[in-house]
Amino acid sequence: MGENNEPASTGQIAADRLRSIRTGQQMSLRQLAERVNALGYPLSLAMINRIELGLRRMDVDDLTALAAALGVAPAALLMDLDVRSQSDIVSATGVQGDAEAMWDWLTGQKPPPGYDDDDEVFRHIRFGLPFWIRAGAAQMTWQDFLSAGVEPEERARWIADRLGNDIAPGPEGAK
């Protein structure tokens, strides 16, 4: 936590998590630097030390290379994973929610905590997920419409508006 009981920034959480995971694996700064450099990403021992101390910001490239070198998902650096209950409240810069909702968001499973109406969920599906997952969601939605008896053109238009024209089934899929 930051001063005055304010939530820590995501950058500070990531720096703390980096140090915690590294030391938990009994890995020295030198060993981590060697692993990161073996991945083809130049990050010196001194730079990693500065990140852990909060003297250097960790950019997205640093985050992904460090996570790979540690053998964890990048999301593992973005949230305190030592919370004891999925209902404990955790935060990231600008977002707060229970631990389970935050993890679901950080791992791409759900929209950010608090974003749960249908339009927000479909926005998450359309812009926050890979094509193959969006296509599966469109197929499931299409099946729901088929069972509800909604007209094919209306189904296709609704899905295209929410999930994108590139995955909306055409009316010929109405059979």
C-alpha positions in Angstrom: 0.0 0.0 0.0 1.1 3.6 -0.6 1.3 6.3 2.0 -1.8 7.4 3.8 -3.4 4.0 3.2 -4.0 4.9 -0.5 -3.8 2.0 -2.9 -0.4 1.3 -4.4 0.0 2.1 -8.1 0.1 -0.7 -10.5 3.7 0.1 -11.2 4.6 -0.2 -7.5 2.6 -3.5 -7.3 4.5 -4.8 -10.3 7.9 -3.8 -8.8 6.9 -5.5 -5.5 5.6 -8.6 -7.2 8.8 -8.8 -9.3 11.0 -8.8 -6.2 8.6 -11.3 -4.4 8.6 -13.8 -7.3 12.3 -13.5 -7.9 13.2 -14.0 -4.3 10.6 -16.7 -3.8 12.3 -18.6 -6.6 15.7 -18.0 -4.8 16.9 -16.2 -7.9 19.5 -13.5 -7.7 19.3 -10.2 -9.7 22.2 -11.5 -11.8 20.4 -14.8 -12.6 17.2 -12.9 -13.6 19.2 -10.5 -15.8 20.9 -13.5 -17.5 17.6 -15.1 -18.2 16.0 -11.9 -19.6 19.1 -11.3 -21.8 18.9 -14.9 -23.0 15.4 -14.1 -24.3 17.0 -11.4 -26.4 15.8 -8.5 -24.3 18.6 -6.3 -23.0 17.9 -5.6 -19.3 20.9 -5.2 -17.0 21.1 -6.3 -13.3 21.2 -2.6 -12.4 18.1 -1.8 -14.4 16.2 -4.7 -12.7 17.3 -3.5 -9.3 16.1 0.0 -10.1 12.7 -1.4 -11.1 12.4 -3.4 -7.9 13.4 -0.3 -5.9 10.8 1.9 -7.7 13.5 4.1 -9.2 12.7 3.0 -12.8 9.3 2.4 -14.3 8.7 -1.0 -15.8 7.4 -0.6 -19.3 5.3 -3.2 -21.2 8.4 -4.8 -22.9 10.1 -5.0 -19.5 7.0 -6.6 -18.0 6.6 -9.3 -20.6 10.3 -10.2 -20.7 10.6 -10.3 -16.9 7.4 -12.4 -16.6 8.8 -14.9 -19.3 12.2 -15.1 -17.5 10.4 -15.8 -14.2 8.1 -18.4 -15.9 4.9 -16.6 -14.9 2.1 -14.9 -16.8 2.4 -11.1 -17.1 -0.8 -10.8 -15.1 1.1 -12.3 -12.1 3.1 -9.1 -11.9 0.1 -6.8 -12.0 -1.8 -8.0 -8.9 -1.0 -9.0 -5.3 -1.5 -12.8 -5.5 -1.0 -13.3 -1.8 -4.5 -12.2 -0.9 -6.2 -14.9 1.2 -9.7 -14.7 -0.2 -11.2 -14.1 -3.6 -13.5 -11.6 -1.9 -10.6 -9.4 -0.6 -10.6 -6.0 -2.2 -7.5 -5.3 -4.4 -6.7 -2.5 -6.8 -4.7 -1.4 -9.8 -4.3 2.1 -11.0 -7.9 3.3 -11.7 -9.6 0.0 -10.9 -10.7 -1.7 -7.7 -12.6 -4.8 -7.0 -12.6 -8.2 -5.3 -9.6 -10.3 -6.0 -11.5 -12.8 -8.2 -13.0 -10.1 -10.4 -9.6 -8.3 -10.7 -7.9 -11.6 -11.7 -10.7 -12.4 -14.2 -10.1 -8.9 -15.8 -6.3 -9.1 -15.8 -6.4 -12.5 -17.4 -8.9 -11.4 -20.1 -11.8 -13.5 -18.8 -14.2 -10.7 -18.0 -14.5 -6.9 -18.3 -13.1 -4.7 -15.5 -14.9 -5.0 -12.2 -18.1 -3.0 -12.2 -18.5 -3.2 -16.0 -21.2 -5.8 -16.2 -24.1 -4.6 -18.3 -24.6 -6.4 -21.6 -23.2 -3.6 -23.8 -20.0 -3.5 -21.7 -19.6 -7.3 -21.8 -20.0 -7.3 -25.6 -17.5 -4.4 -25.8 -15.0 -6.5 -23.8 -15.6 -9.5 -26.1 -15.3 -7.4 -29.3 -12.2 -5.4 -28.4 -10.6 -7.3 -25.6 -10.4 -10.9 -26.9 -8.7 -12.7 -29.7 -10.7 -13.5 -32.9 -11.1 -17.2 -32.1 -12.7 -16.5 -28.8 -15.0 -13.7 -30.3 -16.1 -16.2 -33.0 -17.0 -18.7 -30.3 -19.0 -16.1 -28.4 -20.8 -15.1 -31.6 -21.7 -18.7 -32.3 -23.0 -19.1 -28.7 -25.0 -15.9 -29.1 -26.3 -17.1 -32.5 -27.5 -20.4 -30.9 -29.3 -18.4 -28.2 -31.1 -16.4 -30.8 -32.0 -19.5 -32.8 -33.7 -21.0 -29.8 -35.5 -17.7 -29.0 -37.0 -17.5 -32.6 -35.4 -14.1 -33.5 -35.4 -13.4 -37.2 -32.0 -14.2 -39.0 -31.4 -10.6 -40.2 -32.0 -9.2 -36.8 -29.7 -11.7 -35.2 -26.9 -11.0 -37.7 -27.3 -7.2 -37.2 -27.3 -7.5 -33.4 -24.2 -9.6 -33.3 -22.3 -7.5 -35.9 -23.1 -4.3 -33.9 -21.7 -5.8 -30.7 -19.0 -8.3 -31.8 -18.0 -7.0 -35.3 -18.9 -7.7 -38.9 -15.9 -10.0 -39.3 -17.5 -12.7 -37.1 -21.2 -12.2 -37.4 -22.9 -15.2 -39.0 -25.0 -14.4 -42.0 -28.7 -15.1 -42.3 -27.9 -18.4 -44.2 -26.8 -19.8 -40.8 -30.5 -19.6 -39.6 -31.3 -23.2 -40.3 
